[in-house]
Amino acid sequence: MLLITAYLILGLFAGLLAGMLGIGGGVIVVPVLIFIFQFSGFSAEVIPHIAIGTSLAAIVFTSLAAIWAQQQRRAIDWHLVRLLAPATLIGGLISGYLAGFIPATLLKGIFALFLVLVGTQFILNWRPAAHWQLPGKIGLWGAGLGIGSLSALLGIGGGNITVPFLHACNLELKRAIAISTALGFPIALFGTVGFVISGWNNALLPSASLGYISLPALITIALASMLTAPFGVQLSHRLPVQKLKQIFGLLVVLIALLMLGNIVNQI
């Protein structure tokens, strides 16, 4: 019951972040799941893989709720989404599969360093200068492959990568967030498939797992996050998002430092 409660609280918070900041929720879901799974006694060799795979699977549902809320406001540029989506799903599938074979400590370390970068970006309110133009189809395919690959590897919806890229290409911030929200679905769906395949029949996995997906965590987090994601979208249009990101950035850096400290203790 304690685990389900933890998953529930995490899902409610992740859904709110997904809709409000356009980050998919994985930035907070993955590290919290790692701590929860460690507390639960899961095998250390598969903990980060299950955390990332489960995060991606939850984002499948979170993104659907956030997409619906964004579409109610007619905020999504579906033409640009259609240009980017095929490459993002290919990158997500390949990266999700290959991530299953990365050693646990290395995968956790990669994610912790990513959190430091994300947190610093939020705190400093850094955004690339909007002096580019959107590339052609080949350039968008290259960008999509990169976005999908990195996002699936890290268990995120891609907002931390997609939004800065689109903003640098002269897209208004809220429009970039809406597009990022829509792209989170194919990234998460095909990344999840990759993690399921790579973790299939792994003897170290706990019960009630589907590949590197924890089904109890997935169901609870997904249901909870779908409830709060639409409210997050509403808040993104009313609250000072940048100020909220700075506060969230401090939390992210703290979590990253805790993860890095945990890695050092395990060496």
Short mmCIF file of the C-alpha atoms (twelve columns), coordinates in Angstrom:
data_MODEL
# 
_entry.id   MODEL 
# 
loop_
_atom_site.group_PDB 
_atom_site.id 
_atom_site.type_symbol 
_atom_site.label_atom_id 
_atom_site.label_alt_id 
_atom_site.label_comp_id 
_atom_site.label_asym_id 
_atom_site.label_seq_id 
_atom_site.Cartn_x 
_atom_site.Cartn_y 
_atom_site.Cartn_z 
_atom_site.pdbx_PDB_model_num 
ATOM 1   C CA . MET A 1   0.000  0.000   0.000   1 
ATOM 2   C CA . LEU A 2   2.897  2.337   0.772   1 
ATOM 3   C CA . LEU A 3   4.347  1.746   -2.698  1 
ATOM 4   C CA . ILE A 4   1.031  2.449   -4.417  1 
ATOM 5   C CA . THR A 5   0.674  5.682   -2.442  1 
ATOM 6   C CA . ALA A 6   4.166  6.746   -3.503  1 
ATOM 7   C CA . TYR A 7   3.370  5.948   -7.141  1 
ATOM 8   C CA . LEU A 8   0.105  7.892   -6.867  1 
ATOM 9   C CA . ILE A 9   1.734  11.054  -5.501  1 
ATOM 10  C CA . LEU A 10  4.496  10.811  -8.081  1 
ATOM 11  C CA . GLY A 11  1.980  10.443  -10.905 1 
ATOM 12  C CA . LEU A 12  -0.072 13.447  -9.802  1 
ATOM 13  C CA . PHE A 13  3.042  15.628  -9.677  1 
ATOM 14  C CA . ALA A 14  4.437  14.277  -12.966 1 
ATOM 15  C CA . GLY A 15  1.207  14.959  -14.831 1 
ATOM 16  C CA . LEU A 16  1.109  18.523  -13.565 1 
ATOM 17  C CA . LEU A 17  4.688  19.099  -14.728 1 
ATOM 18  C CA . ALA A 18  4.042  17.489  -18.096 1 
ATOM 19  C CA . GLY A 19  1.221  19.850  -18.897 1 
ATOM 20  C CA . MET A 20  2.687  22.968  -17.309 1 
ATOM 21  C CA . LEU A 21  6.318  22.812  -18.408 1 
ATOM 22  C CA . GLY A 22  6.137  20.544  -21.452 1 
ATOM 23  C CA . ILE A 23  8.828  18.214  -20.098 1 
ATOM 24  C CA . GLY A 24  6.965  14.906  -20.068 1 
ATOM 25  C CA . GLY A 25  7.416  14.393  -16.339 1 
ATOM 26  C CA . GLY A 26  10.325 11.971  -16.792 1 
ATOM 27  C CA . VAL A 27  12.809 14.398  -15.277 1 
ATOM 28  C CA . ILE A 28  11.167 13.826  -11.909 1 
ATOM 29  C CA . VAL A 29  9.672  10.339  -12.438 1 
ATOM 30  C CA . VAL A 30  12.935 8.522   -13.244 1 
ATOM 31  C CA . PRO A 31  15.001 9.601   -10.197 1 
ATOM 32  C CA . VAL A 32  12.096 9.165   -7.798  1 
ATOM 33  C CA . LEU A 33  11.387 5.685   -9.178  1 
ATOM 34  C CA . ILE A 34  15.066 4.806   -8.778  1 
ATOM 35  C CA . PHE A 35  14.877 5.692   -5.074  1 
ATOM 36  C CA . ILE A 36  11.568 3.843   -4.661  1 
ATOM 37  C CA . PHE A 37  12.893 0.710   -6.370  1 
ATOM 38  C CA . GLN A 38  16.054 0.779   -4.248  1 
ATOM 39  C CA . PHE A 39  13.887 0.994   -1.130  1 
ATOM 40  C CA . SER A 40  11.811 -1.936  -2.437  1 
ATOM 41  C CA . GLY A 41  14.854 -4.172  -2.823  1 
ATOM 42  C CA . PHE A 42  14.913 -4.480  -6.620  1 
ATOM 43  C CA . SER A 43  18.124 -5.792  -8.167  1 
ATOM 44  C CA . ALA A 44  20.575 -2.892  -8.567  1 
ATOM 45  C CA . GLU A 45  21.541 -4.150  -12.025 1 
ATOM 46  C CA . VAL A 46  18.110 -3.388  -13.483 1 
ATOM 47  C CA . ILE A 47  16.789 -0.511  -11.338 1 
ATOM 48  C CA . PRO A 48  17.645 2.389   -13.712 1 
ATOM 49  C CA . HIS A 49  16.390 0.407   -16.701 1 
ATOM 50  C CA . ILE A 50  13.031 -0.263  -15.034 1 
ATOM 51  C CA . ALA A 51  12.771 3.356   -13.884 1 
ATOM 52  C CA . ILE A 52  13.433 4.736   -17.372 1 
ATOM 53  C CA . GLY A 53  11.259 2.159   -19.143 1 
ATOM 54  C CA . THR A 54  8.365  2.709   -16.740 1 
ATOM 55  C CA . SER A 55  8.720  6.481   -17.075 1 
ATOM 56  C CA . LEU A 56  8.464  6.237   -20.857 1 
ATOM 57  C CA . ALA A 57  5.431  3.971   -20.617 1 
ATOM 58  C CA . ALA A 58  3.709  6.423   -18.263 1 
ATOM 59  C CA . ILE A 59  4.484  9.308   -20.621 1 
ATOM 60  C CA . VAL A 60  2.481  7.507   -23.322 1 
ATOM 61  C CA . PHE A 61  -0.636 8.162   -21.265 1 
ATOM 62  C CA . THR A 62  0.424  11.513  -19.830 1 
ATOM 63  C CA . SER A 63  1.134  12.881  -23.287 1 
ATOM 64  C CA . LEU A 64  -2.300 11.839  -24.554 1 
ATOM 65  C CA . ALA A 65  -3.985 13.827  -21.791 1 
ATOM 66  C CA . ALA A 66  -1.695 16.812  -22.372 1 
ATOM 67  C CA . ILE A 67  -2.218 16.630  -26.157 1 
ATOM 68  C CA . TRP A 68  -5.968 16.727  -25.670 1 
ATOM 69  C CA . ALA A 69  -5.683 19.793  -23.438 1 
ATOM 70  C CA . GLN A 70  -3.353 21.569  -25.895 1 
ATOM 71  C CA . GLN A 71  -5.649 20.726  -28.797 1 
ATOM 72  C CA . GLN A 72  -8.583 22.282  -26.962 1 
ATOM 73  C CA . ARG A 73  -6.642 25.542  -27.224 1 
ATOM 74  C CA . ARG A 74  -5.679 24.894  -30.872 1 
ATOM 75  C CA . ALA A 75  -2.045 25.326  -29.822 1 
ATOM 76  C CA . ILE A 76  -0.440 22.393  -31.694 1 
ATOM 77  C CA . ASP A 77  1.164  22.906  -35.101 1 
ATOM 78  C CA . TRP A 78  0.265  19.498  -36.542 1 
ATOM 79  C CA . HIS A 79  2.098  20.127  -39.812 1 
ATOM 80  C CA . LEU A 80  5.408  20.443  -37.974 1 
ATOM 81  C CA . VAL A 81  4.533  17.507  -35.717 1 
ATOM 82  C CA . ARG A 82  3.982  15.294  -38.782 1 
ATOM 83  C CA . LEU A 83  7.376  16.311  -40.166 1 
ATOM 84  C CA . LEU A 84  9.225  15.488  -36.934 1 
ATOM 85  C CA . ALA A 85  7.276  12.494  -35.609 1 
ATOM 86  C CA . PRO A 86  8.519  9.706   -37.951 1 
ATOM 87  C CA . ALA A 87  12.164 10.328  -37.102 1 
ATOM 88  C CA . THR A 88  11.487 10.724  -33.373 1 
ATOM 89  C CA . LEU A 89  9.712  7.370   -33.172 1 
ATOM 90  C CA . ILE A 90  12.534 5.601   -35.030 1 
ATOM 91  C CA . GLY A 91  15.113 7.174   -32.732 1 
ATOM 92  C CA . GLY A 92  13.002 6.310   -29.698 1 
ATOM 93  C CA . LEU A 93  12.626 2.646   -30.684 1 
ATOM 94  C CA . ILE A 94  16.320 2.081   -31.404 1 
ATOM 95  C CA . SER A 95  17.534 3.985   -28.351 1 
ATOM 96  C CA . GLY A 96  14.983 2.347   -26.043 1 
ATOM 97  C CA . TYR A 97  16.176 -1.076  -27.151 1 
ATOM 98  C CA . LEU A 98  19.903 -0.310  -26.888 1 
ATOM 99  C CA . ALA A 99  19.530 1.374   -23.481 1 
ATOM 100 C CA . GLY A 100 18.564 -1.986  -22.033 1 
ATOM 101 C CA . PHE A 101 22.125 -3.201  -22.531 1 
ATOM 102 C CA . ILE A 102 23.898 -0.255  -20.865 1 
ATOM 103 C CA . PRO A 103 25.352 -1.091  -17.403 1 
ATOM 104 C CA . ALA A 104 23.164 0.189   -14.565 1 
ATOM 105 C CA . THR A 105 25.742 2.473   -12.947 1 
ATOM 106 C CA . LEU A 106 26.636 4.078   -16.277 1 
ATOM 107 C CA . LEU A 107 22.990 4.599   -17.198 1 
ATOM 108 C CA . LYS A 108 22.257 6.159   -13.816 1 
ATOM 109 C CA . GLY A 109 25.315 8.397   -14.126 1 
ATOM 110 C CA . ILE A 110 24.283 9.575   -17.591 1 
ATOM 111 C CA . PHE A 111 20.855 10.474  -16.265 1 
ATOM 112 C CA . ALA A 112 22.263 12.298  -13.228 1 
ATOM 113 C CA . LEU A 113 24.533 14.428  -15.423 1 
ATOM 114 C CA . PHE A 114 21.559 15.171  -17.653 1 
ATOM 115 C CA . LEU A 115 19.640 16.372  -14.596 1 
ATOM 116 C CA . VAL A 116 22.466 18.745  -13.706 1 
ATOM 117 C CA . LEU A 117 22.272 20.248  -17.196 1 
ATOM 118 C CA . VAL A 118 18.478 20.517  -17.102 1 
ATOM 119 C CA . GLY A 119 18.424 22.018  -13.625 1 
ATOM 120 C CA . THR A 120 21.094 24.560  -14.520 1 
ATOM 121 C CA . GLN A 121 19.217 25.470  -17.679 1 
ATOM 122 C CA . PHE A 122 16.048 26.061  -15.669 1 
ATOM 123 C CA . ILE A 123 17.771 28.058  -12.927 1 
ATOM 124 C CA . LEU A 124 19.617 30.343  -15.345 1 
ATOM 125 C CA . ASN A 125 16.549 30.579  -17.583 1 
ATOM 126 C CA . TRP A 126 18.841 29.785  -20.513 1 
ATOM 127 C CA . ARG A 127 17.366 29.555  -23.961 1 
ATOM 128 C CA . PRO A 128 19.262 29.473  -27.249 1 
ATOM 129 C CA . ALA A 129 19.086 32.682  -29.223 1 
ATOM 130 C CA . ALA A 130 16.197 32.580  -31.676 1 
ATOM 131 C CA . HIS A 131 18.289 33.313  -34.746 1 
ATOM 132 C CA . TRP A 132 17.852 30.079  -36.728 1 
ATOM 133 C CA . GLN A 133 15.187 29.112  -39.202 1 
ATOM 134 C CA . LEU A 134 13.501 25.724  -39.263 1 
ATOM 135 C CA . PRO A 135 15.560 23.354  -41.437 1 
ATOM 136 C CA . GLY A 136 14.172 21.473  -44.419 1 
ATOM 137 C CA . LYS A 137 12.827 17.931  -44.308 1 
ATOM 138 C CA . ILE A 138 16.262 16.311  -44.106 1 
ATOM 139 C CA . GLY A 139 17.319 18.642  -41.297 1 
ATOM 140 C CA . LEU A 140 14.077 18.000  -39.418 1 
ATOM 141 C CA . TRP A 141 14.611 14.249  -39.776 1 
ATOM 142 C CA . GLY A 142 18.080 14.609  -38.300 1 
ATOM 143 C CA . ALA A 143 16.722 16.694  -35.439 1 
ATOM 144 C CA . GLY A 144 13.910 14.203  -34.880 1 
ATOM 145 C CA . LEU A 145 16.301 11.254  -34.706 1 
ATOM 146 C CA . GLY A 146 18.427 13.079  -32.147 1 
ATOM 147 C CA . ILE A 147 15.438 14.145  -30.072 1 
ATOM 148 C CA . GLY A 148 13.896 10.667  -30.099 1 
ATOM 149 C CA . SER A 149 17.153 8.864   -29.324 1 
ATOM 150 C CA . LEU A 150 18.173 11.055  -26.389 1 
ATOM 151 C CA . SER A 151 14.654 11.204  -24.973 1 
ATOM 152 C CA . ALA A 152 14.168 7.423   -24.948 1 
ATOM 153 C CA . LEU A 153 17.623 6.875   -23.458 1 
ATOM 154 C CA . LEU A 154 16.752 9.218   -20.589 1 
ATOM 155 C CA . GLY A 155 13.097 8.263   -20.128 1 
ATOM 156 C CA . ILE A 156 11.761 11.735  -20.888 1 
ATOM 157 C CA . GLY A 157 9.139  13.080  -23.258 1 
ATOM 158 C CA . GLY A 158 11.690 15.203  -25.087 1 
ATOM 159 C CA . GLY A 159 10.574 18.638  -23.948 1 
ATOM 160 C CA . ASN A 160 13.990 19.513  -22.548 1 
ATOM 161 C CA . ILE A 161 15.436 18.979  -26.016 1 
ATOM 162 C CA . THR A 162 12.546 19.795  -28.352 1 
ATOM 163 C CA . VAL A 163 11.530 23.104  -26.786 1 
ATOM 164 C CA . PRO A 164 15.013 24.723  -26.897 1 
ATOM 165 C CA . PHE A 165 15.503 23.492  -30.474 1 
ATOM 166 C CA . LEU A 166 12.187 24.891  -31.700 1 
ATOM 167 C CA . HIS A 167 12.630 28.137  -29.798 1 
ATOM 168 C CA . ALA A 168 16.062 28.567  -31.395 1 
ATOM 169 C CA . CYS A 169 14.279 28.200  -34.729 1 
ATOM 170 C CA . ASN A 170 12.145 31.271  -33.954 1 
ATOM 171 C CA . LEU A 171 9.051  29.469  -32.659 1 
ATOM 172 C CA . GLU A 172 7.224  31.193  -29.816 1 
ATOM 173 C CA . LEU A 173 7.764  29.397  -26.492 1 
ATOM 174 C CA . LYS A 174 4.188  28.271  -25.844 1 
ATOM 175 C CA . ARG A 175 3.886  27.020  -29.420 1 
ATOM 176 C CA . ALA A 176 7.135  25.059  -28.966 1 
ATOM 177 C CA . ILE A 177 5.802  23.525  -25.736 1 
ATOM 178 C CA . ALA A 178 2.605  22.433  -27.502 1 
ATOM 179 C CA . ILE A 179 4.567  20.772  -30.322 1 
ATOM 180 C CA . SER A 180 6.862  19.108  -27.793 1 
ATOM 181 C CA . THR A 181 3.828  17.731  -25.983 1 
ATOM 182 C CA . ALA A 182 2.529  16.156  -29.194 1 
ATOM 183 C CA . LEU A 183 5.922  14.626  -30.025 1 
ATOM 184 C CA . GLY A 184 6.149  13.088  -26.567 1 
ATOM 185 C CA . PHE A 185 3.633  10.410  -27.577 1 
ATOM 186 C CA . PRO A 186 5.563  8.705   -30.426 1 
ATOM 187 C CA . ILE A 187 8.846  9.031   -28.532 1 
ATOM 188 C CA . ALA A 188 7.403  7.405   -25.414 1 
ATOM 189 C CA . LEU A 189 5.401  4.731   -27.243 1 
ATOM 190 C CA . PHE A 190 8.223  3.402   -29.388 1 
ATOM 191 C CA . GLY A 191 10.826 3.901   -26.660 1 
ATOM 192 C CA . THR A 192 8.631  1.768   -24.409 1 
ATOM 193 C CA . VAL A 193 8.506  -0.965  -27.050 1 
ATOM 194 C CA . GLY A 194 12.308 -0.918  -27.143 1 
ATOM 195 C CA . PHE A 195 12.565 -1.315  -23.363 1 
ATOM 196 C CA . VAL A 196 10.018 -4.143  -23.365 1 
ATOM 197 C CA . ILE A 197 11.965 -6.061  -26.022 1 
ATOM 198 C CA . SER A 198 15.401 -5.542  -24.464 1 
ATOM 199 C CA . GLY A 199 14.195 -6.582  -21.012 1 
ATOM 200 C CA . TRP A 200 12.147 -9.563  -22.117 1 
ATOM 201 C CA . ASN A 201 12.827 -12.680 -19.983 1 
ATOM 202 C CA . ASN A 202 15.471 -10.929 -17.846 1 
ATOM 203 C CA . ALA A 203 15.731 -13.137 -14.759 1 
ATOM 204 C CA . LEU A 204 16.596 -10.181 -12.494 1 
ATOM 205 C CA . LEU A 205 13.294 -8.391  -13.052 1 
ATOM 206 C CA . PRO A 206 10.733 -8.275  -10.228 1 
ATOM 207 C CA . SER A 207 7.304  -9.828  -10.548 1 
ATOM 208 C CA . ALA A 208 4.593  -7.974  -12.472 1 
ATOM 209 C CA . SER A 209 7.094  -6.664  -15.017 1 
ATOM 210 C CA . LEU A 210 6.742  -6.466  -18.785 1 
ATOM 211 C CA . GLY A 211 10.298 -6.245  -19.990 1 
ATOM 212 C CA . TYR A 212 11.776 -3.218  -18.241 1 
ATOM 213 C CA . ILE A 213 8.302  -1.916  -17.327 1 
ATOM 214 C CA . SER A 214 6.932  -2.167  -13.779 1 
ATOM 215 C CA . LEU A 215 3.217  -2.674  -14.335 1 
ATOM 216 C CA . PRO A 216 2.027  -1.591  -10.835 1 
ATOM 217 C CA . ALA A 217 4.055  1.622   -11.082 1 
ATOM 218 C CA . LEU A 218 2.937  2.222   -14.665 1 
ATOM 219 C CA . ILE A 219 -0.779 1.809   -14.007 1 
ATOM 220 C CA . THR A 220 -0.801 4.010   -10.902 1 
ATOM 221 C CA . ILE A 221 1.438  6.757   -12.297 1 
ATOM 222 C CA . ALA A 222 -0.349 6.807   -15.655 1 
ATOM 223 C CA . LEU A 223 -3.836 7.114   -14.177 1 
ATOM 224 C CA . ALA A 224 -2.769 9.805   -11.721 1 
ATOM 225 C CA . SER A 225 -0.809 11.807  -14.274 1 
ATOM 226 C CA . MET A 226 -3.666 11.793  -16.780 1 
ATOM 227 C CA . LEU A 227 -5.825 13.494  -14.164 1 
ATOM 228 C CA . THR A 228 -3.436 16.387  -13.545 1 
ATOM 229 C CA . ALA A 229 -1.862 16.918  -17.000 1 
ATOM 230 C CA . PRO A 230 -4.802 19.005  -18.321 1 
ATOM 231 C CA . PHE A 231 -4.622 21.231  -15.229 1 
ATOM 232 C CA . GLY A 232 -0.927 21.699  -15.901 1 
ATOM 233 C CA . VAL A 233 -1.694 22.917  -19.410 1 
ATOM 234 C CA . GLN A 234 -4.196 25.419  -18.022 1 
ATOM 235 C CA . LEU A 235 -1.636 26.670  -15.517 1 
ATOM 236 C CA . SER A 236 0.976  27.089  -18.269 1 
ATOM 237 C CA . HIS A 237 -1.274 29.691  -19.878 1 
ATOM 238 C CA . ARG A 238 -1.888 31.554  -16.606 1 
ATOM 239 C CA . LEU A 239 1.230  31.329  -14.446 1 
ATOM 240 C CA . PRO A 240 4.777  32.672  -14.967 1 
ATOM 241 C CA . VAL A 241 6.217  29.437  -16.349 1 
ATOM 242 C CA . GLN A 242 9.814  30.681  -16.326 1 
ATOM 243 C CA . LYS A 243 9.716  31.452  -12.590 1 
ATOM 244 C CA . LEU A 244 8.305  28.007  -11.911 1 
ATOM 245 C CA . LYS A 245 11.058 26.436  -14.001 1 
ATOM 246 C CA . GLN A 246 13.713 28.182  -11.921 1 
ATOM 247 C CA . ILE A 247 12.241 26.791  -8.712  1 
ATOM 248 C CA . PHE A 248 11.942 23.353  -10.279 1 
ATOM 249 C CA . GLY A 249 15.543 23.619  -11.493 1 
ATOM 250 C CA . LEU A 250 16.791 23.859  -7.903  1 
ATOM 251 C CA . LEU A 251 14.917 20.665  -7.053  1 
ATOM 252 C CA . VAL A 252 16.322 18.898  -10.115 1 
ATOM 253 C CA . VAL A 253 19.926 19.811  -9.246  1 
ATOM 254 C CA . LEU A 254 19.416 18.583  -5.678  1 
ATOM 255 C CA . ILE A 255 18.057 15.268  -6.960  1 
ATOM 256 C CA . ALA A 256 21.009 14.946  -9.348  1 
ATOM 257 C CA . LEU A 257 23.505 15.499  -6.537  1 
ATOM 258 C CA . LEU A 258 21.775 12.851  -4.424  1 
ATOM 259 C CA . MET A 259 21.952 10.406  -7.336  1 
ATOM 260 C CA . LEU A 260 25.635 11.117  -7.962  1 
ATOM 261 C CA . GLY A 261 26.359 10.660  -4.263  1 
ATOM 262 C CA . ASN A 262 24.542 7.329   -4.341  1 
ATOM 263 C CA . ILE A 263 26.621 6.231   -7.344  1 
ATOM 264 C CA . VAL A 264 29.863 7.146   -5.584  1 
ATOM 265 C CA . ASN A 265 28.822 5.126   -2.523  1 
ATOM 266 C CA . GLN A 266 28.190 2.074   -4.713  1 
ATOM 267 C CA . ILE A 267 31.615 2.192   -6.368  1 
# 
